[in-house]
Structures are given as structure tokens and as C-alpha cells.
Amino acid sequence: MRVTSSDPSLVVPKELLLDFDKHQLKFEYDIKVGTKTGTFTITLTPAVGRAVEVQVTVK
């Protein structure tokens, strides 16, 4: 699964390899943020299917 962020201050991996036998509906992953505040979007794009956007708020 390809991962992109709407701002370079959010450090995300370029790709996630998920084990769907273990994580069918939920998974957790830590991201790193810089000093920039605001609401950002992380986009998860699977090889097949629609992309999912997640909103992240940094205060």
C-alpha cells in the first residue's frame, strides 16, 4: 500500500506492508510530525481498490 502526505512536515513511510490475516479492519502506525500545526491528509493507496484519506490534526 502506497502512503503519501499532504505536507512534507508529516513523515510517513512510502509503503506499508500489511498482514490482512491479522489486520483485516484495523491497524496502527506511528507517524512523525514537525513543528508545523494544522490539519493534514494522509492518503493510503492500495494496489487494488480505492484510496483512503485520513485527516491528521497537529496542535
Summary of the structure (lengths in Angstrom):
residues: 59
radius of gyration: 12.1
end to end distance: 27.5
largest distance: 36.5
contacts: 114
relative contact order: 0.35
helix: 0%
strand: 41%
